[in-house]
Amino acid sequence: MGYGKDISVQTTSKELQSGYISEPSKLYSYSKRGFDIIASIVGIILTSPIYVILWFFYQFGDNKGPILFKQKRVGKNGEIFYIYKFRSMIVDADKKLKENKVLYQKYIKNNYKLEPEEDPRITKLGGFLRKTSLDELPQLINVLQGKMSLVGPRPVVEEELIEYGSQTARFLSVKPGVTGYWQISGRSSIGYPERVKLELYYVDNKSMLFDLKILIKTIITVAIKKGAY
Protein backbone atom coordinates (compact mmCIF):
# COMPACT_ATOMS: atom_id res chain seq x y z
CA MET A 1 0.00 0.00 0.00
CA GLY A 2 2.90 2.35 0.68
CA TYR A 3 1.36 4.15 3.64
CA GLY A 4 4.60 4.70 5.48
CA LYS A 5 5.03 7.34 8.16
CA ASP A 6 6.43 10.11 5.94
CA ILE A 7 3.80 9.76 3.19
CA SER A 8 0.85 9.82 5.61
CA VAL A 9 2.21 12.75 7.62
CA GLN A 10 2.57 14.85 4.47
CA THR A 11 -0.93 14.03 3.31
CA THR A 12 -2.43 14.79 6.70
CA SER A 13 -0.55 18.10 6.96
CA LYS A 14 -2.04 19.29 3.66
CA GLU A 15 -5.54 18.59 4.88
CA LEU A 16 -4.85 20.28 8.20
CA GLN A 17 -3.66 23.39 6.38
CA SER A 18 -6.76 23.43 4.20
CA GLY A 19 -8.97 23.25 7.29
CA TYR A 20 -10.53 19.92 6.28
CA ILE A 21 -9.22 18.25 9.45
CA SER A 22 -9.48 20.34 12.61
CA GLU A 23 -6.82 20.05 15.28
CA PRO A 24 -8.10 19.20 18.80
CA SER A 25 -7.69 21.74 21.59
CA LYS A 26 -4.62 21.47 23.82
CA LEU A 27 -6.87 20.97 26.85
CA TYR A 28 -8.52 17.96 25.22
CA SER A 29 -5.19 16.52 24.05
CA TYR A 30 -3.51 16.87 27.47
CA SER A 31 -6.57 15.60 29.35
CA LYS A 32 -6.93 12.61 27.07
CA ARG A 33 -3.24 11.69 27.33
CA GLY A 34 -3.22 12.14 31.10
CA PHE A 35 -6.25 9.91 31.48
CA ASP A 36 -4.69 7.30 29.17
CA ILE A 37 -1.49 7.17 31.23
CA ILE A 38 -3.22 6.84 34.60
CA ALA A 39 -5.85 4.34 33.39
CA SER A 40 -3.31 2.15 31.55
CA ILE A 41 -0.97 1.97 34.56
CA VAL A 42 -3.83 1.05 36.90
CA GLY A 43 -5.19 -1.43 34.37
CA ILE A 44 -1.84 -3.17 33.86
CA ILE A 45 -1.35 -3.54 37.61
CA LEU A 46 -4.85 -4.89 38.23
CA THR A 47 -4.71 -7.38 35.35
CA SER A 48 -1.15 -8.61 35.99
CA PRO A 49 -2.40 -11.88 37.62
CA ILE A 50 -4.08 -12.76 34.30
CA TYR A 51 -0.69 -12.69 32.58
CA VAL A 52 0.68 -15.18 35.11
CA ILE A 53 -2.29 -17.54 34.76
CA LEU A 54 -2.24 -17.46 30.97
CA TRP A 55 1.53 -17.99 30.87
CA PHE A 56 0.93 -21.46 32.31
CA PHE A 57 -1.52 -22.39 29.53
CA TYR A 58 0.90 -21.23 26.83
CA GLN A 59 3.43 -23.88 27.83
CA PHE A 60 1.81 -26.84 26.08
CA GLY A 61 -0.57 -28.09 23.36
CA ASP A 62 -1.74 -25.91 20.46
CA ASN A 63 -1.22 -22.88 22.70
CA LYS A 64 2.51 -23.51 23.12
CA GLY A 65 4.54 -20.47 22.22
CA PRO A 66 4.74 -16.75 23.04
CA ILE A 67 2.00 -15.41 25.29
CA LEU A 68 1.81 -12.18 23.33
CA PHE A 69 0.99 -11.71 19.67
CA LYS A 70 2.22 -8.59 17.91
CA GLN A 71 1.19 -7.32 14.50
CA LYS A 72 1.99 -4.22 12.48
CA ARG A 73 -0.84 -1.69 12.47
CA VAL A 74 -1.19 1.86 11.16
CA GLY A 75 -1.31 4.54 13.83
CA LYS A 76 -1.73 8.30 13.95
CA ASN A 77 -0.39 10.11 10.87
CA GLY A 78 0.43 6.76 9.30
CA GLU A 79 3.04 5.69 11.85
CA ILE A 80 3.51 1.93 11.81
CA PHE A 81 3.57 0.29 15.24
CA TYR A 82 3.17 -3.16 16.76
CA ILE A 83 -0.15 -3.83 18.46
CA TYR A 84 -0.09 -6.33 21.34
CA LYS A 85 -2.67 -8.98 22.15
CA PHE A 86 -2.78 -12.25 24.05
CA ARG A 87 -2.13 -14.76 21.29
CA SER A 88 -5.40 -16.43 20.31
CA MET A 89 -4.02 -18.30 17.30
CA ILE A 90 -1.42 -20.91 16.52
CA VAL A 91 2.14 -19.78 15.90
CA ASP A 92 2.72 -18.32 12.39
CA ALA A 93 -1.04 -17.99 11.90
CA ASP A 94 -0.85 -15.18 9.31
CA LYS A 95 1.65 -17.11 7.22
CA LYS A 96 -0.49 -20.23 7.24
CA LEU A 97 -3.61 -18.26 6.31
CA LYS A 98 -1.90 -16.71 3.27
CA GLU A 99 -0.71 -20.15 2.17
CA ASN A 100 -4.38 -21.14 1.80
CA LYS A 101 -5.23 -18.85 -1.12
CA VAL A 102 -8.95 -19.70 -1.19
CA LEU A 103 -9.42 -19.04 2.51
CA TYR A 104 -7.26 -15.90 2.36
CA GLN A 105 -9.42 -14.43 -0.43
CA LYS A 106 -12.51 -15.20 1.61
CA TYR A 107 -10.84 -13.48 4.58
CA ILE A 108 -10.31 -10.31 2.54
CA LYS A 109 -13.80 -10.31 1.01
CA ASN A 110 -15.34 -10.84 4.45
CA ASN A 111 -13.96 -7.57 5.84
CA TYR A 112 -10.63 -9.12 6.88
CA LYS A 113 -12.06 -11.76 9.18
CA LEU A 114 -13.35 -15.31 9.19
CA GLU A 115 -16.12 -16.95 11.17
CA PRO A 116 -14.61 -18.59 14.30
CA GLU A 117 -15.84 -22.05 13.36
CA GLU A 118 -14.09 -21.94 9.96
CA ASP A 119 -10.88 -20.26 11.07
CA PRO A 120 -8.26 -23.00 11.57
CA ARG A 121 -5.86 -20.57 13.20
CA ILE A 122 -7.81 -20.00 16.42
CA THR A 123 -7.06 -22.25 19.41
CA LYS A 124 -9.66 -23.24 22.02
CA LEU A 125 -8.03 -20.94 24.55
CA GLY A 126 -7.94 -18.23 21.90
CA GLY A 127 -11.65 -18.62 21.26
CA PHE A 128 -12.34 -18.06 24.95
CA LEU A 129 -10.05 -15.02 25.07
CA ARG A 130 -11.79 -13.47 22.10
CA LYS A 131 -15.32 -14.07 23.35
CA THR A 132 -14.45 -12.44 26.65
CA SER A 133 -12.30 -9.73 24.98
CA LEU A 134 -9.45 -10.65 27.33
CA ASP A 135 -7.15 -10.89 24.32
CA GLU A 136 -7.24 -7.08 24.06
CA LEU A 137 -5.77 -6.42 27.54
CA PRO A 138 -2.10 -6.13 26.42
CA GLN A 139 -3.09 -3.09 24.37
CA LEU A 140 -2.87 -1.18 27.63
CA ILE A 141 0.88 -1.40 26.97
CA ASN A 142 0.32 0.33 23.61
CA VAL A 143 -1.66 3.02 25.41
CA LEU A 144 1.08 3.60 27.97
CA GLN A 145 3.61 3.84 25.14
CA GLY A 146 1.52 6.53 23.50
CA LYS A 147 0.93 4.55 20.31
CA MET A 148 -2.77 4.11 21.10
CA SER A 149 -5.45 5.72 23.24
CA LEU A 150 -8.12 4.03 25.32
CA VAL A 151 -10.71 5.42 22.90
CA GLY A 152 -10.36 6.00 19.18
CA PRO A 153 -10.81 4.30 15.80
CA ARG A 154 -9.58 0.71 15.80
CA PRO A 155 -6.07 0.42 14.29
CA VAL A 156 -6.03 -1.34 10.93
CA VAL A 157 -3.46 -3.28 8.93
CA GLU A 158 -2.11 -1.45 5.88
CA GLU A 159 -4.27 -3.44 3.45
CA GLU A 160 -7.43 -2.10 5.08
CA LEU A 161 -6.59 1.54 4.36
CA ILE A 162 -7.96 1.04 0.86
CA GLU A 163 -11.42 0.93 2.46
CA TYR A 164 -11.03 4.56 3.60
CA GLY A 165 -10.12 5.91 0.16
CA SER A 166 -9.97 9.71 0.10
CA GLN A 167 -10.79 9.77 3.83
CA THR A 168 -7.58 7.98 4.82
CA ALA A 169 -5.77 11.07 6.14
CA ARG A 170 -8.87 12.05 8.12
CA PHE A 171 -9.03 8.57 9.64
CA LEU A 172 -5.32 8.69 10.54
CA SER A 173 -5.51 12.16 12.12
CA VAL A 174 -6.16 10.69 15.60
CA LYS A 175 -4.61 7.93 17.67
CA PRO A 176 -6.25 4.52 17.28
CA GLY A 177 -8.05 3.18 20.33
CA VAL A 178 -8.47 0.01 22.35
CA THR A 179 -12.19 0.66 22.00
CA GLY A 180 -14.22 3.10 19.98
CA TYR A 181 -17.54 4.07 18.45
CA TRP A 182 -17.42 1.14 16.02
CA GLN A 183 -16.80 -1.25 18.94
CA ILE A 184 -19.95 -0.23 20.80
CA SER A 185 -22.05 -0.07 17.64
CA GLY A 186 -21.75 -3.73 16.75
CA ARG A 187 -18.05 -4.42 16.27
CA SER A 188 -17.52 -7.53 14.13
CA SER A 189 -21.15 -7.54 13.03
CA ILE A 190 -20.60 -4.24 11.21
CA GLY A 191 -18.27 -4.37 8.22
CA TYR A 192 -17.09 -1.94 5.58
CA PRO A 193 -18.23 0.57 4.36
CA GLU A 194 -20.47 1.15 7.41
CA ARG A 195 -17.43 0.83 9.66
CA VAL A 196 -15.77 3.76 7.88
CA LYS A 197 -18.74 6.00 8.65
CA LEU A 198 -18.68 5.06 12.34
CA GLU A 199 -14.94 5.58 12.71
CA LEU A 200 -15.06 8.96 10.97
CA TYR A 201 -18.02 10.01 13.10
CA TYR A 202 -15.78 9.63 16.13
CA VAL A 203 -12.97 11.60 14.47
CA ASP A 204 -15.37 14.50 13.82
CA ASN A 205 -17.05 14.41 17.25
CA LYS A 206 -14.26 13.44 19.65
CA SER A 207 -14.43 14.84 23.18
CA MET A 208 -13.74 13.66 26.72
CA LEU A 209 -17.48 13.27 27.33
CA PHE A 210 -17.87 11.17 24.18
CA ASP A 211 -14.85 9.08 25.25
CA LEU A 212 -16.41 8.48 28.67
CA LYS A 213 -19.70 7.38 27.11
CA ILE A 214 -17.85 4.97 24.83
CA LEU A 215 -15.88 3.50 27.74
CA ILE A 216 -19.06 2.91 29.76
CA LYS A 217 -20.85 1.32 26.80
CA THR A 218 -17.76 -0.81 26.10
CA ILE A 219 -17.98 -2.33 29.57
CA ILE A 220 -21.63 -3.18 28.93
CA THR A 221 -20.89 -4.55 25.45
CA VAL A 222 -18.06 -6.77 26.75
CA ALA A 223 -20.25 -7.98 29.61
CA ILE A 224 -22.92 -9.26 27.22
CA LYS A 225 -20.26 -10.41 24.69
CA LYS A 226 -21.90 -8.47 21.84
CA GLY A 227 -20.11 -8.58 18.48
CA ALA A 228 -16.94 -10.24 19.82
CA TYR A 229 -15.12 -12.98 17.92
One Martini backbone bead per residue (centre of mass of N, CA, C, O) as a GRO file, in nm:
protein
  229
    1MET     BB    1   0.054   0.064  -0.017
    2GLY     BB    2   0.264   0.294   0.117
    3TYR     BB    3   0.188   0.379   0.431
    4GLY     BB    4   0.396   0.555   0.552
    5LYS     BB    5   0.488   0.798   0.759
    6ASP     BB    6   0.565   1.031   0.560
    7ILE     BB    7   0.323   1.023   0.368
    8SER     BB    8   0.092   1.065   0.580
    9VAL     BB    9   0.190   1.331   0.702
   10GLN     BB   10   0.171   1.501   0.444
   11THR     BB   11  -0.128   1.459   0.388
   12THR     BB   12  -0.236   1.565   0.658
   13SER     BB   13  -0.115   1.851   0.649
   14LYS     BB   14  -0.277   1.953   0.407
   15GLU     BB   15  -0.557   1.921   0.547
   16LEU     BB   16  -0.500   2.107   0.784
   17GLN     BB   17  -0.443   2.366   0.613
   18SER     BB   18  -0.740   2.356   0.473
   19GLY     BB   19  -0.948   2.261   0.724
   20TYR     BB   20  -1.060   1.963   0.709
   21ILE     BB   21  -0.877   1.916   0.966
   22SER     BB   22  -0.914   1.943   1.301
   23GLU     BB   23  -0.763   2.052   1.577
   24PRO     BB   24  -0.726   1.985   1.886
   25SER     BB   25  -0.725   2.080   2.186
   26LYS     BB   26  -0.502   2.101   2.442
   27LEU     BB   27  -0.690   2.010   2.668
   28TYR     BB   28  -0.779   1.748   2.537
   29SER     BB   29  -0.502   1.620   2.485
   30TYR     BB   30  -0.399   1.624   2.783
   31SER     BB   31  -0.638   1.477   2.913
   32LYS     BB   32  -0.626   1.220   2.747
   33ARG     BB   33  -0.332   1.141   2.814
   34GLY     BB   34  -0.358   1.136   3.122
   35PHE     BB   35  -0.578   0.919   3.132
   36ASP     BB   36  -0.422   0.698   2.983
   37ILE     BB   37  -0.188   0.665   3.183
   38ILE     BB   38  -0.345   0.600   3.442
   39ALA     BB   39  -0.530   0.368   3.333
   40SER     BB   40  -0.301   0.178   3.228
   41ILE     BB   41  -0.150   0.135   3.492
   42VAL     BB   42  -0.386   0.024   3.654
   43GLY     BB   43  -0.462  -0.204   3.456
   44ILE     BB   44  -0.192  -0.361   3.461
   45ILE     BB   45  -0.191  -0.422   3.763
   46LEU     BB   46  -0.476  -0.566   3.787
   47THR     BB   47  -0.401  -0.782   3.533
   48SER     BB   48  -0.135  -0.943   3.603
   49PRO     BB   49  -0.251  -1.228   3.688
   50ILE     BB   50  -0.335  -1.312   3.398
   51TYR     BB   51  -0.053  -1.352   3.284
   52VAL     BB   52   0.027  -1.586   3.471
   53ILE     BB   53  -0.198  -1.785   3.399
   54LEU     BB   54  -0.152  -1.790   3.087
   55TRP     BB   55   0.141  -1.885   3.080
   56PHE     BB   56   0.076  -2.178   3.151
   57PHE     BB   57  -0.102  -2.242   2.886
   58TYR     BB   58   0.161  -2.166   2.689
   59GLN     BB   59   0.332  -2.459   2.742
   60PHE     BB   60   0.105  -2.620   2.570
   61GLY     BB   61   0.006  -2.738   2.292
   62ASP     BB   62  -0.143  -2.517   2.073
   63ASN     BB   63  -0.039  -2.275   2.268
   64LYS     BB   64   0.245  -2.300   2.222
   65GLY     BB   65   0.421  -2.008   2.315
   66PRO     BB   66   0.373  -1.701   2.295
   67ILE     BB   67   0.166  -1.485   2.473
   68LEU     BB   68   0.228  -1.274   2.258
   69PHE     BB   69   0.088  -1.071   2.000
   70LYS     BB   70   0.223  -0.919   1.703
   71GLN     BB   71   0.121  -0.633   1.490
   72LYS     BB   72   0.100  -0.443   1.223
   73ARG     BB   73   0.000  -0.101   1.243
   74VAL     BB   74  -0.189   0.195   1.192
   75GLY     BB   75  -0.138   0.512   1.295
   76LYS     BB   76  -0.080   0.811   1.353
   77ASN     BB   77   0.009   0.949   1.056
   78GLY     BB   78   0.108   0.643   0.964
   79GLU     BB   79   0.228   0.499   1.192
   80ILE     BB   80   0.413   0.221   1.261
   81PHE     BB   81   0.299  -0.048   1.476
   82TYR     BB   82   0.277  -0.263   1.755
   83ILE     BB   83   0.036  -0.477   1.842
   84TYR     BB   84  -0.111  -0.612   2.143
   85LYS     BB   85  -0.179  -0.959   2.230
   86PHE     BB   86  -0.326  -1.230   2.310
   87ARG     BB   87  -0.275  -1.529   2.190
   88SER     BB   88  -0.532  -1.697   1.967
   89MET     BB   89  -0.316  -1.842   1.792
   90ILE     BB   90  -0.119  -1.993   1.613
   91VAL     BB   91   0.176  -2.021   1.501
   92ASP     BB   92   0.195  -1.857   1.208
   93ALA     BB   93  -0.096  -1.772   1.107
   94ASP     BB   94  -0.065  -1.574   0.867
   95LYS     BB   95   0.102  -1.761   0.688
   96LYS     BB   96  -0.111  -1.994   0.673
   97LEU     BB   97  -0.337  -1.828   0.546
   98LYS     BB   98  -0.182  -1.740   0.279
   99GLU     BB   99  -0.144  -2.038   0.178
  100ASN     BB  100  -0.461  -2.019   0.167
  101LYS     BB  101  -0.605  -1.871  -0.093
  102VAL     BB  102  -0.909  -1.913  -0.053
  103LEU     BB  103  -0.928  -1.819   0.246
  104TYR     BB  104  -0.792  -1.542   0.205
  105GLN     BB  105  -1.007  -1.423   0.013
  106LYS     BB  106  -1.237  -1.452   0.214
  107TYR     BB  107  -1.113  -1.270   0.429
  108ILE     BB  108  -1.117  -1.010   0.258
  109LYS     BB  109  -1.425  -1.013   0.170
  110ASN     BB  110  -1.487  -1.039   0.503
  111ASN     BB  111  -1.345  -0.793   0.643
  112TYR     BB  112  -1.089  -0.937   0.767
  113LYS     BB  113  -1.250  -1.219   0.830
  114LEU     BB  114  -1.357  -1.505   1.021
  115GLU     BB  115  -1.523  -1.754   1.120
  116PRO     BB  116  -1.451  -1.934   1.393
  117GLU     BB  117  -1.536  -2.227   1.272
  118GLU     BB  118  -1.331  -2.165   0.998
  119ASP     BB  119  -1.079  -2.098   1.177
  120PRO     BB  120  -0.768  -2.269   1.205
  121ARG     BB  121  -0.603  -2.064   1.403
  122ILE     BB  122  -0.787  -2.104   1.642
  123THR     BB  123  -0.792  -2.163   1.963
  124LYS     BB  124  -0.957  -2.247   2.242
  125LEU     BB  125  -0.837  -2.025   2.413
  126GLY     BB  126  -0.876  -1.801   2.201
  127GLY     BB  127  -1.184  -1.811   2.194
  128PHE     BB  128  -1.220  -1.719   2.486
  129LEU     BB  129  -1.063  -1.450   2.470
  130ARG     BB  130  -1.250  -1.322   2.254
  131LYS     BB  131  -1.531  -1.344   2.393
  132THR     BB  132  -1.405  -1.172   2.652
  133SER     BB  133  -1.167  -0.966   2.551
  134LEU     BB  134  -0.881  -1.047   2.681
  135ASP     BB  135  -0.688  -1.010   2.429
  136GLU     BB  136  -0.676  -0.678   2.467
  137LEU     BB  137  -0.510  -0.599   2.727
  138PRO     BB  138  -0.210  -0.539   2.608
  139GLN     BB  139  -0.296  -0.248   2.493
  140LEU     BB  140  -0.207  -0.090   2.745
  141ILE     BB  141   0.083  -0.068   2.646
  142ASN     BB  142   0.023   0.111   2.399
  143VAL     BB  143  -0.092   0.342   2.566
  144LEU     BB  144   0.159   0.402   2.741
  145GLN     BB  145   0.340   0.458   2.481
  146GLY     BB  146   0.138   0.634   2.272
  147LYS     BB  147   0.008   0.466   2.022
  148MET     BB  148  -0.250   0.469   2.198
  149SER     BB  149  -0.586   0.474   2.301
  150LEU     BB  150  -0.864   0.397   2.462
  151VAL     BB  151  -0.995   0.599   2.246
  152GLY     BB  152  -1.080   0.502   1.907
  153PRO     BB  153  -0.994   0.396   1.631
  154ARG     BB  154  -0.927   0.114   1.489
  155PRO     BB  155  -0.657  -0.049   1.408
  156VAL     BB  156  -0.498  -0.112   1.100
  157VAL     BB  157  -0.406  -0.259   0.833
  158GLU     BB  158  -0.280  -0.157   0.540
  159GLU     BB  159  -0.496  -0.295   0.352
  160GLU     BB  160  -0.750  -0.132   0.481
  161LEU     BB  161  -0.709   0.164   0.369
  162ILE     BB  162  -0.875   0.131   0.105
  163GLU     BB  163  -1.158   0.176   0.252
  164TYR     BB  164  -1.098   0.506   0.293
  165GLY     BB  165  -0.958   0.648   0.079
  166SER     BB  166  -0.997   0.993   0.090
  167GLN     BB  167  -1.020   0.941   0.428
  168THR     BB  168  -0.744   0.854   0.548
  169ALA     BB  169  -0.626   1.111   0.686
  170ARG     BB  170  -0.866   1.147   0.875
  171PHE     BB  171  -0.837   0.872   1.019
  172LEU     BB  172  -0.512   0.940   1.092
  173SER     BB  173  -0.552   1.205   1.294
  174VAL     BB  174  -0.575   0.980   1.515
  175LYS     BB  175  -0.565   0.777   1.763
  176PRO     BB  176  -0.592   0.472   1.829
  177GLY     BB  177  -0.811   0.225   1.986
  178VAL     BB  178  -0.927  -0.012   2.200
  179THR     BB  179  -1.180   0.163   2.169
  180GLY     BB  180  -1.508   0.250   2.012
  181TYR     BB  181  -1.774   0.327   1.817
  182TRP     BB  182  -1.769   0.059   1.664
  183GLN     BB  183  -1.766  -0.133   1.908
  184ILE     BB  184  -2.059  -0.027   2.028
  185SER     BB  185  -2.217  -0.081   1.729
  186GLY     BB  186  -2.105  -0.416   1.672
  187ARG     BB  187  -1.843  -0.460   1.535
  188SER     BB  188  -1.819  -0.755   1.365
  189SER     BB  189  -2.120  -0.693   1.247
  190ILE     BB  190  -1.959  -0.441   1.118
  191GLY     BB  191  -1.874  -0.343   0.811
  192TYR     BB  192  -1.787  -0.257   0.519
  193PRO     BB  193  -1.857   0.090   0.503
  194GLU     BB  194  -1.982   0.146   0.788
  195ARG     BB  195  -1.723   0.167   0.956
  196VAL     BB  196  -1.619   0.432   0.841
  197LYS     BB  197  -1.848   0.613   0.948
  198LEU     BB  198  -1.799   0.557   1.251
  199GLU     BB  199  -1.503   0.646   1.271
  200LEU     BB  200  -1.550   0.939   1.156
  201TYR     BB  201  -1.745   1.032   1.370
  202TYR     BB  202  -1.540   1.039   1.593
  203VAL     BB  203  -1.336   1.235   1.471
  204ASP     BB  204  -1.564   1.475   1.456
  205ASN     BB  205  -1.666   1.411   1.792
  206LYS     BB  206  -1.447   1.445   1.984
  207SER     BB  207  -1.441   1.378   2.345
  208MET     BB  208  -1.448   1.321   2.677
  209LEU     BB  209  -1.749   1.250   2.690
  210PHE     BB  210  -1.750   1.048   2.458
  211ASP     BB  211  -1.537   0.861   2.579
  212LEU     BB  212  -1.695   0.788   2.836
  213LYS     BB  213  -1.937   0.659   2.692
  214ILE     BB  214  -1.774   0.439   2.547
  215LEU     BB  215  -1.656   0.300   2.798
  216ILE     BB  216  -1.926   0.220   2.927
  217LYS     BB  217  -2.037   0.061   2.677
  218THR     BB  218  -1.806  -0.142   2.666
  219ILE     BB  219  -1.862  -0.288   2.929
  220ILE     BB  220  -2.141  -0.384   2.839
  221THR     BB  221  -2.058  -0.531   2.576
  222VAL     BB  222  -1.863  -0.734   2.712
  223ALA     BB  223  -2.067  -0.858   2.915
  224ILE     BB  224  -2.256  -0.960   2.652
  225LYS     BB  225  -2.082  -1.035   2.402
  226LYS     BB  226  -2.093  -0.817   2.167
  227GLY     BB  227  -1.933  -0.877   1.860
  228ALA     BB  228  -1.736  -1.113   1.957
  229TYR     BB  229  -1.441  -1.281   1.750
   0.00000   0.00000   0.00000
